[in-house]
Amino acid sequence: MAKITYVEHSGTEHVVDVANGLTVMEGARDNNIPGIEADCGGACACSTCHVYIDPSWVEKLPAKDDMEEDMLDFAYEPNPATSRLTCQIKVTDALDGLRVQMPEKQI
């Protein structure tokens, strides 16, 4: 289990425990975190679970694959260094303390 902090665009923080094996997106969905819409349900077919990863965590996460890179082109104001789709990040104990910031909106 990992404690993940989801930060809304307004700055409101939500700290929740997310079970190993779920995705960061599923953790947000299951805990009713606003700002992550996840329209495709985690199939990496949209960009509505886009977040900015805290810079201190970027290198600790698995690299983006080509499909995620392509879908990020459709995200609202993606940042090449910190943008990720939360449906593509599997939760493990190693993610304990992860912080993600939601963009102003999802598109």
All heavy atoms as an XYZ file, in Angstrom:
811
protein
N       0.849     -1.175      0.000
C       0.000      0.000      0.000
C       0.893      1.236      0.000
O       1.960      1.240      0.600
C      -0.902     -0.013      1.231
C      -1.827      1.160      1.263
S      -3.468      0.939      1.984
C      -4.023     -0.618      1.434
N       0.440      2.262     -0.696
C       1.194      3.506     -0.774
C       0.297      4.673     -0.417
O      -0.877      4.699     -0.800
C       1.760      3.699     -2.181
N       0.843      5.617      0.314
C       0.132      6.862      0.616
C       0.465      7.826     -0.518
O       1.630      8.128     -0.767
C       0.593      7.406      1.959
C      -0.255      8.548      2.463
C       0.093      8.925      3.890
C      -0.227      7.867      4.907
N      -1.604      7.489      5.085
N      -0.579      8.257     -1.226
C      -0.403      9.152     -2.378
C      -1.133     10.454     -2.096
O      -2.264     10.446     -1.602
C      -0.924      8.498     -3.673
C      -0.114      7.222     -3.965
C      -0.857      9.478     -4.853
C      -0.591      6.446     -5.157
N      -0.479     11.562     -2.418
C      -1.082     12.879     -2.260
C      -1.503     13.389     -3.633
O      -0.670     13.530     -4.536
C      -0.096     13.871     -1.612
O       0.310     13.344     -0.344
C      -0.739     15.237     -1.422
N      -2.791     13.626     -3.779
C      -3.376     14.203     -4.989
C      -3.647     15.673     -4.686
O      -4.340     15.985     -3.720
C      -4.689     13.508     -5.340
C      -4.570     12.033     -5.629
C      -4.619     11.090     -4.604
C      -4.436     11.572     -6.932
C      -4.527      9.729     -4.868
C      -4.349     10.215     -7.208
C      -4.401      9.305     -6.177
O      -4.319      7.951     -6.435
N      -3.108     16.569     -5.495
C      -3.258     17.999     -5.267
C      -4.118     18.582     -6.378
O      -3.750     18.520     -7.563
C      -1.890     18.717     -5.217
C      -2.077     20.193     -4.884
C      -0.960     18.044     -4.215
N      -5.271     19.113     -5.995
C      -6.142     19.759     -6.972
C      -5.461     21.018     -7.509
O      -4.548     21.565     -6.876
C      -7.474     20.148     -6.329
C      -8.320     18.980     -5.904
C      -9.634     19.431     -5.304
O     -10.319     20.274     -5.913
O      -9.970     18.940     -4.209
N      -5.924     21.507     -8.653
C      -5.360     22.720     -9.241
C      -5.451     23.887     -8.256
O      -4.559     24.735     -8.203
C      -6.069     23.059    -10.554
C      -5.493     24.259    -11.238
N      -4.257     24.250    -11.838
C      -5.970     25.510    -11.381
C      -3.997     25.438    -12.333
N      -5.018     26.234    -12.061
N      -6.494     23.897     -7.425
C      -6.699     24.961     -6.436
C      -5.714     24.875     -5.271
O      -5.616     25.806     -4.473
C      -8.118     24.879     -5.883
O      -8.272     23.678     -5.125
N      -5.022     23.742     -5.145
C      -4.089     23.547     -4.049
C      -4.613     22.628     -2.954
O      -3.863     22.234     -2.066
N      -5.893     22.276     -3.011
C      -6.459     21.357     -2.027
C      -5.800     19.990     -2.163
O      -5.709     19.455     -3.263
C      -7.987     21.218     -2.226
O      -8.585     22.511     -2.109
C      -8.594     20.267     -1.208
N      -5.333     19.457     -1.036
C      -4.641     18.170     -1.037
C      -5.532     17.062     -0.497
O      -6.301     17.272      0.429
C      -3.364     18.248     -0.187
C      -2.327     19.171     -0.755
C      -0.996     19.098     -0.017
O      -0.840     18.240      0.888
O      -0.110     19.897     -0.361
N      -5.400     15.898     -1.103
C      -6.085     14.690     -0.666
C      -5.011     13.620     -0.491
O      -4.366     13.237     -1.466
C      -7.104     14.216     -1.712
C      -8.102     15.261     -2.089
N      -9.294     15.403     -1.448
C      -8.061     16.228     -3.051
C      -9.970     16.405     -1.993
N      -9.236     16.923     -2.968
N      -4.821     13.145      0.726
C      -3.836     12.111      1.010
C      -4.594     10.815      1.262
O      -5.413     10.748      2.181
C      -2.960     12.476      2.225
C      -1.927     11.399      2.482
C      -2.291     13.830      2.004
N      -4.360      9.814      0.422
C      -5.096      8.563      0.540
C      -4.142      7.371      0.430
O      -3.087      7.455     -0.186
C      -6.212      8.438     -0.528
C      -7.248      9.536     -0.372
C      -5.647      8.466     -1.934
N      -4.566      6.270      1.048
C      -3.850      5.006      0.898
C      -4.406      4.297     -0.324
O      -5.629      4.168     -0.468
C      -4.051      4.131      2.133
C      -3.315      4.671      3.346
O      -2.197      5.185      3.177
O      -3.859      4.573      4.462
N      -3.519      3.851     -1.200
C      -3.920      3.153     -2.420
C      -3.262      1.772     -2.398
O      -2.054      1.656     -2.186
C      -3.510      3.941     -3.689
C      -3.964      3.212     -4.940
C      -4.090      5.356     -3.653
N      -4.081      0.754     -2.623
C      -3.592     -0.628     -2.561
C      -2.640     -0.929     -3.714
O      -2.821     -0.440     -4.838
C      -4.767     -1.599     -2.602
N      -1.634     -1.735     -3.425
C      -0.720     -2.212     -4.463
C      -1.518     -2.930     -5.547
O      -2.493     -3.619     -5.269
C       0.311     -3.171     -3.881
C       1.313     -2.465     -2.992
O       1.426     -1.245     -2.993
N       2.047     -3.236     -2.227
N      -1.080     -2.752     -6.788
C      -1.723     -3.394     -7.923
C      -2.738     -2.510     -8.620
O      -3.022     -2.717     -9.796
N      -3.285     -1.522     -7.901
C      -4.163     -0.556     -8.550
C      -3.294      0.455     -9.289
O      -2.083      0.503     -9.098
C      -5.025      0.170     -7.517
C      -6.050     -0.653     -6.758
C      -6.798      0.227     -5.749
C      -7.042     -1.314     -7.709
N      -3.924      1.280    -10.094
C      -3.204      2.387    -10.707
C      -3.446      3.644     -9.884
O      -4.378      3.701     -9.069
C      -3.651      2.634    -12.162
O      -5.034      3.018    -12.161
C      -3.428      1.406    -13.037
N      -2.625      4.650    -10.113
C      -2.813      5.929     -9.435
C      -4.174      6.503     -9.810
O      -4.859      7.104     -8.974
C      -1.652      6.894     -9.766
C      -1.891      8.274     -9.178
C      -0.330      6.309     -9.265
N      -4.630      6.278    -11.038
C      -5.953      6.718    -11.473
C      -7.053      6.017    -10.676
O      -7.999      6.642    -10.218
C      -6.142      6.457    -12.968
C      -7.503      6.855    -13.533
S      -8.831      5.612    -13.380
C      -8.259      4.304    -14.402
N      -6.927      4.703    -10.490
C      -7.938      3.955     -9.739
C      -7.987      4.417     -8.284
O      -9.072      4.484     -7.683
C      -7.667      2.459     -9.823
C      -7.908      1.899    -11.215
C      -7.386      0.490    -11.409
O      -6.301      0.147    -10.861
O      -8.068     -0.272    -12.118
N      -6.835      4.775     -7.741
C      -6.801      5.322     -6.392
C      -7.593      6.613     -6.290
O      -8.325      6.832     -5.319
N      -7.465      7.478     -7.289
C      -8.230      8.726     -7.312
C      -9.720      8.437     -7.483
O     -10.560      8.974     -6.758
C      -7.729      9.625     -8.435
N     -10.045      7.577     -8.415
C     -11.450      7.238     -8.678
C     -12.105      6.624     -7.444
O     -13.196      7.039     -7.036
C     -11.530      6.268     -9.850
C     -12.945      5.819    -10.212
C     -12.942      4.557    -11.037
N     -12.378      3.460    -10.234
C     -11.850      2.356    -10.746
N     -11.783      2.194    -12.045
N     -11.374      1.411     -9.963
N     -11.445      5.659     -6.833
C     -12.018      4.945     -5.696
C     -12.175      5.828     -4.462
O     -12.956      5.508     -3.569
C     -11.166      3.726     -5.343
C     -11.181      2.663     -6.436
O     -11.964      2.778     -7.403
O     -10.378      1.713     -6.322
N     -11.431      6.932     -4.416
C     -11.499      7.844     -3.279
C     -12.179      9.167     -3.621
O     -12.078     10.133     -2.859
C     -10.093      8.087     -2.723
C      -9.564      6.868     -2.016
O      -9.941      6.593     -0.882
N      -8.720      6.099     -2.692
N     -12.861      9.201     -4.771
C     -13.628     10.383     -5.199
C     -12.794     11.657     -5.214
O     -13.246     12.712     -4.784
C     -14.871     10.565     -4.319
C     -15.797      9.383     -4.397
O     -16.135      8.916     -5.483
N     -16.204      8.868     -3.247
N     -11.574     11.544     -5.736
C     -10.690     12.706     -5.838
C     -11.099     13.514     -7.069
O     -11.076     12.993     -8.183
C      -9.210     12.276     -5.971
C      -8.786     11.329     -4.852
C      -8.309     13.503     -6.068
C      -8.776     11.904     -3.480
N     -11.478     14.784     -6.884
C     -11.841     15.595     -8.055
C     -10.613     15.949     -8.881
O      -9.508     16.087     -8.348
C     -12.475     16.844     -7.442
C     -11.982     16.906     -6.048
C     -11.619     15.509     -5.627
N     -10.818     16.067    -10.190
C      -9.744     16.509    -11.076
C      -9.169     15.423    -11.953
O      -8.433     15.702    -12.887
N      -9.499     14.172    -11.661
C      -9.094     13.063    -12.516
C     -10.380     12.405    -13.001
O     -11.107     11.780    -12.225
C      -8.195     12.057    -11.775
C      -6.867     12.730    -11.431
C      -7.959     10.805    -12.628
C      -5.871     11.848    -10.709
N     -10.684     12.590    -14.289
C     -11.960     12.122    -14.826
C     -11.922     10.671    -15.290
O     -12.903      9.952    -15.153
C     -12.407     13.042    -15.961
C     -12.662     14.461    -15.467
C     -12.895     15.446    -16.584
O     -13.056     15.038    -17.759
O     -12.902     16.653    -16.279
N     -10.832     10.267    -15.903
C     -10.657      8.871    -16.340
C     -11.798      8.389    -17.233
O     -12.379      7.332    -17.003
C     -10.485      7.962    -15.125
N     -12.099      9.154    -18.257
C     -13.212      8.837    -19.159
C     -13.104      7.465    -19.804
O     -14.116      6.804    -20.022
C     -13.347      9.904    -20.253
C     -13.885     11.215    -19.726
O     -14.435     11.248    -18.599
O     -13.747     12.232    -20.442
N     -11.906      7.009    -20.118
C     -11.768      5.721    -20.815
C     -11.644      4.554    -19.843
O     -11.507      3.406    -20.277
C     -10.595      5.743    -21.789
S      -8.971      5.658    -21.001
N     -11.664      4.835    -18.542
C     -11.605      3.773    -17.554
C     -10.241      3.143    -17.368
O     -10.122      2.089    -16.764
N      -9.222      3.758    -17.915
C      -7.870      3.243    -17.710
C      -7.276      2.519    -18.894
O      -6.265      1.834    -18.765
N      -7.879      2.678    -20.061
C      -7.407      1.982    -21.260
C      -6.348      2.761    -22.033
O      -5.943      2.331    -23.111
C      -8.597      1.692    -22.176
N      -5.899      3.869    -21.500
C      -4.930      4.737    -22.183
C      -5.452      5.157    -23.557
O      -4.723      5.158    -24.548
C      -3.552      4.070    -22.294
S      -2.211      5.258    -22.606
N      -6.754      5.496    -23.574
C      -7.394      5.905    -24.825
C      -7.891      7.351    -24.747
O      -8.618      7.793    -25.623
C      -8.555      4.970    -25.145
N      -7.523      8.049    -23.691
C      -7.862      9.463    -23.564
C      -6.765     10.104    -22.724
O      -5.787      9.445    -22.388
C      -9.248      9.646    -22.915
S      -9.350      9.247    -21.154
N      -6.922     11.339    -22.366
C      -5.911     11.981    -21.521
C      -6.544     12.617    -20.293
O      -5.994     13.542    -19.713
C      -5.149     13.036    -22.332
O      -6.039     14.058    -22.753
N      -7.702     12.108    -19.871
C      -8.446     12.746    -18.785
C      -8.024     12.291    -17.391
O      -8.711     12.572    -16.411
C      -9.966     12.549    -18.970
O     -10.263     11.148    -18.925
C     -10.448     13.160    -20.270
N      -6.885     11.618    -17.298
C      -6.300     11.293    -15.988
C      -4.897     11.883    -15.902
O      -4.067     11.435    -15.133
C      -6.303      9.785    -15.739
S      -5.186      8.848    -16.809
N      -4.671     12.940    -16.676
C      -3.379     13.623    -16.750
C      -3.051     14.312    -15.429
O      -3.917     14.942    -14.806
C      -3.460     14.652    -17.893
C      -2.333     15.609    -17.937
N      -2.530     16.973    -17.975
C      -0.995     15.431    -17.956
C      -1.366     17.584    -18.029
N      -0.421     16.670    -18.010
N      -1.814     14.186    -14.988
C      -1.305     14.906    -13.818
C       0.127     15.348    -14.086
O       0.766     14.893    -15.031
C      -1.316     14.039    -12.533
C      -2.723     13.637    -12.140
C      -0.390     12.844    -12.658
N       0.591     16.225    -13.215
C       1.994     16.609    -13.184
C       2.616     15.912    -11.974
O       2.144     16.067    -10.846
C       2.152     18.125    -13.050
C       1.437     18.903    -14.123
C       0.288     19.626    -13.833
C       1.894     18.894    -15.441
C      -0.384     20.342    -14.817
C       1.237     19.604    -16.430
C       0.091     20.333    -16.118
O      -0.574     21.029    -17.100
N       3.635     15.131    -12.215
C       4.335     14.416    -11.154
C       5.263     15.387    -10.432
O       5.953     16.185    -11.070
C       5.164     13.251    -11.752
C       4.263     12.266    -12.506
C       6.002     12.560    -10.684
C       3.237     11.554    -11.669
N       5.281     15.323     -9.107
C       6.224     16.133     -8.348
C       7.629     15.869     -8.900
O       8.002     14.702     -9.091
C       6.134     15.752     -6.870
C       6.994     16.627     -6.002
O       8.216     16.342     -5.915
O       6.463     17.585     -5.427
N       8.393     16.911     -9.186
C       9.713     16.713     -9.803
C      10.619     15.723     -9.071
O      11.399     15.017     -9.706
C      10.314     18.119     -9.815
C       9.118     19.028     -9.870
C       8.063     18.338     -9.033
N      10.498     15.630     -7.768
C      11.346     14.702     -7.022
C      10.986     13.242     -7.278
O      11.756     12.342     -6.925
C      11.274     14.997     -5.520
O       9.979     14.712     -5.020
N       9.852     13.007     -7.922
C       9.393     11.644     -8.199
C       9.562     11.219     -9.651
O       9.433     10.042     -9.973
C       7.916     11.500     -7.809
C       7.760     11.276     -6.351
C       7.611     12.223     -5.376
C       7.775     10.018     -5.694
N       7.530     11.611     -4.165
C       7.621     10.263     -4.329
C       7.900      8.701     -6.143
C       7.596      9.235     -3.386
C       7.863      7.684     -5.212
C       7.719      7.957     -3.855
N       9.830     12.137    -10.540
C       9.858     11.830    -11.977
C      10.781     10.660    -12.294
O      10.403      9.721    -13.008
C      10.234     13.079    -12.800
C      10.492     12.718    -14.252
C       9.126     14.122    -12.707
N      11.988     10.678    -11.778
C      12.969      9.638    -12.094
C      12.697      8.318    -11.376
O      13.271      7.294    -11.726
C      14.380     10.130    -11.768
C      14.825     11.315    -12.605
C      14.843     11.005    -14.096
O      15.284      9.905    -14.482
O      14.406     11.879    -14.872
N      11.828      8.332    -10.381
C      11.517      7.126     -9.612
C      10.436      6.272    -10.266
O      10.232      5.130     -9.877
C      11.081      7.497     -8.199
C      12.157      8.214     -7.409
C      11.626      8.640     -6.056
C      12.655      9.482     -5.322
N      12.137      9.980     -4.040
N       9.737      6.842    -11.243
C       8.638      6.130    -11.907
C       9.139      5.403    -13.149
O      10.113      5.835    -13.779
C       7.536      7.110    -12.313
C       6.850      7.859    -11.183
C       5.813      8.810    -11.758
C       6.210      6.905    -10.195
N       8.458      4.325    -13.532
C       8.799      3.681    -14.803
C       8.629      4.674    -15.955
O       7.792      5.582    -15.892
C       7.788      2.536    -14.919
C       7.278      2.322    -13.537
C       7.367      3.644    -12.836
N       9.412      4.506    -16.989
C       9.347      5.402    -18.153
C       7.994      5.293    -18.852
O       7.330      4.263    -18.794
C      10.462      5.057    -19.124
N       7.630      6.386    -19.512
C       6.410      6.391    -20.327
C       6.630      5.500    -21.540
O       7.699      5.529    -22.140
C       6.101      7.808    -20.838
C       5.813      8.814    -19.777
C       5.660     10.194    -20.403
C       6.550     11.163    -19.663
N       6.517     12.506    -20.187
N       5.580      4.751    -21.924
C       5.680      3.998    -23.171
C       5.149      4.866    -24.310
O       4.670      5.993    -24.096
C       4.970      2.639    -23.081
C       3.459      2.741    -22.904
O       2.860      3.817    -23.161
O       2.859      1.721    -22.522
N       5.256      4.380    -25.535
C       4.869      5.166    -26.713
C       3.396      5.555    -26.693
O       3.037      6.669    -27.083
C       5.186      4.395    -28.002
C       6.685      4.275    -28.252
O       7.456      5.062    -27.676
O       7.075      3.375    -29.033
N       2.527      4.638    -26.233
C       1.094      4.932    -26.216
C       0.797      6.085    -25.248
O       0.027      6.993    -25.573
C       0.281      3.690    -25.834
C      -1.208      3.912    -25.938
S      -2.264      2.443    -25.859
C      -1.392      1.304    -24.841
N       1.406      6.059    -24.084
C       1.193      7.150    -23.130
C       1.723      8.465    -23.689
O       1.057      9.502    -23.590
C       1.863      6.832    -21.793
C       1.641      7.903    -20.744
C       2.262      7.593    -19.398
O       2.911      6.525    -19.241
O       2.109      8.435    -18.484
N       2.900      8.432    -24.294
C       3.467      9.638    -24.918
C       2.494     10.213    -25.947
O       2.262     11.427    -25.985
C       4.798      9.322    -25.605
C       5.946      9.078    -24.662
C       6.605     10.355    -24.171
O       6.136     11.463    -24.442
O       7.623     10.210    -23.478
N       1.922      9.336    -26.792
C       0.977      9.793    -27.818
C      -0.265     10.422    -27.197
O      -0.737     11.467    -27.654
C       0.571      8.639    -28.735
C       1.696      8.185    -29.646
O       2.696      8.922    -29.789
O       1.580      7.080    -30.214
N      -0.817      9.796    -26.146
C      -2.030     10.316    -25.528
C      -1.776     11.631    -24.798
O      -2.659     12.482    -24.729
C      -2.637      9.285    -24.572
C      -3.240      8.067    -25.245
S      -4.320      8.378    -26.682
C      -5.483      9.549    -26.077
N      -0.580     11.826    -24.281
C      -0.266     13.086    -23.610
C      -0.310     14.272    -24.565
O      -0.500     15.410    -24.128
C       1.088     13.004    -22.902
C       1.061     12.268    -21.573
C       2.475     11.954    -21.099
C       0.289     13.056    -20.526
N      -0.181     14.013    -25.865
C      -0.318     15.092    -26.851
C      -1.702     15.718    -26.805
O      -1.885     16.854    -27.237
C      -0.046     14.579    -28.270
C       1.410     14.255    -28.511
O       2.274     14.751    -27.747
O       1.690     13.497    -29.455
N      -2.687     14.983    -26.289
C      -4.066     15.466    -26.227
C      -4.415     16.063    -24.859
O      -5.522     16.539    -24.654
C      -5.043     14.335    -26.550
C      -4.847     13.773    -27.930
C      -4.165     12.573    -28.114
C      -5.305     14.449    -29.046
C      -3.966     12.061    -29.380
C      -5.107     13.948    -30.322
C      -4.439     12.748    -30.497
N      -3.495     16.032    -23.920
C      -3.743     16.539    -22.575
C      -3.725     18.063    -22.563
O      -3.146     18.703    -23.440
C      -2.694     15.996    -21.611
N      -4.322     18.622    -21.528
C      -4.318     20.070    -21.342
C      -2.968     20.505    -20.794
O      -2.545     20.058    -19.729
C      -5.443     20.481    -20.378
C      -5.517     21.960    -20.136
C      -6.045     22.806    -21.103
C      -5.041     22.516    -18.962
C      -6.113     24.176    -20.894
C      -5.098     23.883    -18.734
C      -5.635     24.706    -19.714
O      -5.684     26.064    -19.506
N      -2.281     21.349    -21.525
C      -0.989     21.914    -21.155
C      -0.009     20.878    -20.592
O       0.449     20.982    -19.451
C      -1.179     23.065    -20.156
C      -1.941     24.223    -20.755
C      -2.050     25.429    -19.826
O      -1.720     25.342    -18.625
O      -2.476     26.476    -20.321
N       0.330     19.868    -21.410
C       1.284     18.869    -20.931
C       2.673     19.462    -20.743
O       3.079     20.371    -21.457
C       1.282     17.815    -22.037
C       0.860     18.553    -23.259
C      -0.085     19.631    -22.788
N       3.371     18.932    -19.764
C       4.748     19.316    -19.498
C       5.603     18.099    -19.847
O       5.441     17.055    -19.230
C       4.917     19.686    -18.024
C       6.341     20.027    -17.666
O       7.283     19.337    -18.042
N       6.496     21.094    -16.907
N       6.485     18.199    -20.823
C       7.265     17.034    -21.238
C       8.029     16.357    -20.100
O       8.225     15.150    -20.112
C       8.239     17.591    -22.281
C       7.635     18.867    -22.746
C       6.830     19.398    -21.604
N       8.426     17.113    -19.102
C       9.222     16.548    -18.013
C       8.383     15.898    -16.923
O       8.800     14.911    -16.328
C      10.100     17.632    -17.398
N       7.184     16.432    -16.639
C       6.442     15.969    -15.468
C       5.061     15.393    -15.760
O       4.446     14.834    -14.854
C       6.279     17.102    -14.435
O       5.513     18.165    -15.016
C       7.629     17.619    -13.962
N       4.546     15.521    -16.967
C       3.201     15.026    -17.265
C       3.167     13.511    -17.375
O       4.051     12.906    -17.996
C       2.675     15.622    -18.576
O       2.319     16.972    -18.389
N       2.157     12.923    -16.760
C       1.919     11.480    -16.851
C       0.417     11.238    -16.876
O      -0.380     12.062    -16.434
C       2.508     10.738    -15.646
C       4.010     10.723    -15.555
C       4.712     10.020    -16.706
N       4.330      8.622    -16.875
C       5.017      7.578    -16.426
N       6.139      7.776    -15.755
N       4.600      6.344    -16.662
N       0.038     10.073    -17.389
C      -1.330      9.598    -17.294
C      -1.378      8.635    -16.118
O      -0.636      7.643    -16.088
C      -1.763      8.904    -18.586
C      -1.782      9.781    -19.835
C      -2.235      8.956    -21.038
C      -2.667     11.007    -19.648
N      -2.240      8.915    -15.161
C      -2.260      8.120    -13.937
C      -2.749      6.695    -14.158
O      -2.469      5.823    -13.339
C      -3.107      8.798    -12.846
O      -4.425      9.055    -13.343
C      -2.458     10.101    -12.396
N      -3.419      6.445    -15.279
C      -3.858      5.076    -15.572
C      -2.685      4.176    -15.922
O      -2.812      2.949    -15.924
C      -4.895      5.047    -16.691
S      -4.263      5.487    -18.331
N      -1.527      4.757    -16.177
C      -0.357      3.990    -16.594
C       0.669      3.803    -15.471
O       1.743      3.255    -15.694
C       0.307      4.679    -17.793
C      -0.598      4.761    -19.009
C      -1.053      3.379    -19.452
O      -0.241      2.550    -19.870
N      -2.352      3.103    -19.340
N       0.321      4.240    -14.272
C       1.253      4.121    -13.145
C       0.676      3.145    -12.132
O      -0.308      3.446    -11.454
C       1.509      5.489    -12.491
C       2.006      6.504    -13.527
C       2.496      5.337    -11.342
C       2.079      7.922    -13.011
N       1.271      1.958    -12.051
C       0.854      0.923    -11.091
C       1.403      1.253     -9.709
O       2.576      1.604     -9.562
C       1.377     -0.452    -11.507
C       0.620     -1.059    -12.651
C      -0.598     -1.785    -12.142
C      -1.186     -2.604    -13.282
N      -2.585     -2.834    -13.104
N       0.547      1.095     -8.714
C       0.932      1.376     -7.338
C       1.700      0.186     -6.752
O       1.295     -0.964     -6.893
C      -0.310      1.690     -6.481
C       0.061      1.850     -5.014
C      -1.004      2.946     -7.001
N       2.828      0.507     -6.131
C       3.632     -0.448     -5.362
C       4.053      0.269     -4.083
O       3.885      1.488     -3.954
C       4.890     -0.893     -6.125
O       5.762      0.242     -6.262
C       4.567     -1.465     -7.498
N       4.650     -0.473     -3.161
C       5.166      0.143     -1.938
C       6.169      1.250     -2.256
O       6.303      2.212     -1.499
C       5.837     -0.906     -1.049
C       4.850     -1.863     -0.405
O       3.645     -1.536     -0.314
O       5.285     -2.954      0.011
N       6.863      1.126     -3.374
C       7.875      2.108     -3.761
C       7.276      3.482     -4.057
O       7.997      4.477     -4.096
C       8.668      1.616     -4.966
N       5.959      3.557     -4.263
C       5.317      4.839     -4.554
C       4.817      5.548     -3.303
O       4.188      6.602     -3.398
C       4.147      4.653     -5.528
C       4.497      4.234     -6.947
C       3.260      4.292     -7.829
C       5.597      5.092     -7.533
N       5.103      4.992     -2.136
C       4.662      5.619     -0.899
C       5.230      7.027     -0.809
O       6.442      7.227     -0.891
C       5.111      4.794      0.307
C       4.484      5.271      1.594
O       3.253      5.469      1.620
O       5.224      5.454      2.572
N       4.358      8.027     -0.695
C       4.764      9.423     -0.629
C       4.644     10.174     -1.945
O       4.902     11.382     -1.999
N       4.231      9.484     -3.012
C       4.083     10.127     -4.328
C       3.130     11.315     -4.233
O       2.091     11.245     -3.579
C       3.535      9.115     -5.346
C       3.223      9.652     -6.743
C       4.495     10.084     -7.462
C       2.487      8.600     -7.562
N       3.489     12.407     -4.912
C       2.627     13.604     -5.016
C       2.345     13.860     -6.482
O       3.277     13.878     -7.300
C       3.316     14.829     -4.419
C       3.466     14.792     -2.917
C       4.141     16.051     -2.399
N       3.437     17.276     -2.737
C       2.451     17.803     -2.024
N       2.029     17.222     -0.932
N       1.872     18.933     -2.400
N       1.068     14.068     -6.785
C       0.663     14.420     -8.147
C      -0.209     15.654     -8.092
O      -1.019     15.830     -7.190
C      -0.061     13.249     -8.859
C       0.835     12.030     -8.971
C      -1.366     12.885     -8.173
N      -0.032     16.525     -9.082
C      -0.787     17.787     -9.177
C      -1.687     17.720    -10.409
O      -1.226     17.391    -11.501
C       0.185     18.942     -9.327
C      -0.450     20.283     -9.665
C      -0.939     21.020     -8.459
O      -0.250     21.075     -7.447
N      -2.118     21.591     -8.545
N      -2.966     17.983    -10.215
C      -3.905     17.999    -11.327
C      -3.758     19.291    -12.137
O      -3.482     20.336    -11.575
C      -5.350     17.873    -10.845
C      -5.822     16.442    -10.727
S      -5.078     15.559     -9.363
C      -6.225     15.858     -8.065
N      -3.971     19.196    -13.443
C      -3.972     20.412    -14.260
C      -5.243     21.220    -13.995
O      -6.158     20.763    -13.299
C      -3.938     19.858    -15.691
C      -4.585     18.536    -15.594
C      -4.230     17.995    -14.244
N      -5.299     22.393    -14.585
C      -6.479     23.249    -14.420
C      -7.754     22.552    -14.874
O      -8.818     22.729    -14.290
C      -6.274     24.553    -15.192
C      -7.405     25.534    -15.030
C      -7.156     26.846    -15.760
O      -6.067     27.035    -16.349
O      -8.070     27.682    -15.755
N      -7.632     21.760    -15.937
C      -8.785     21.011    -16.445
C      -8.289     19.803    -17.214
O      -7.114     19.702    -17.552
C      -9.660     21.885    -17.334
C      -8.958     22.409    -18.584
C      -9.856     23.318    -19.366
C      -9.130     23.905    -20.566
N      -9.994     24.777    -21.357
N      -9.201     18.880    -17.457
C      -8.914     17.711    -18.290
C      -9.666     17.903    -19.604
O     -10.758     18.449    -19.619
C      -9.398     16.423    -17.601
C      -8.771     16.154    -16.265
C      -7.338     15.649    -16.340
O      -6.763     15.435    -17.392
N      -6.750     15.463    -15.173
N      -9.054     17.468    -20.702
C      -9.740     17.580    -21.993
C      -9.695     16.255    -22.722
O      -8.979     15.353    -22.360
C      -9.140     18.695    -22.885
C      -7.621     18.507    -23.057
C      -9.435     20.039    -22.285
C      -7.008     19.478    -24.035
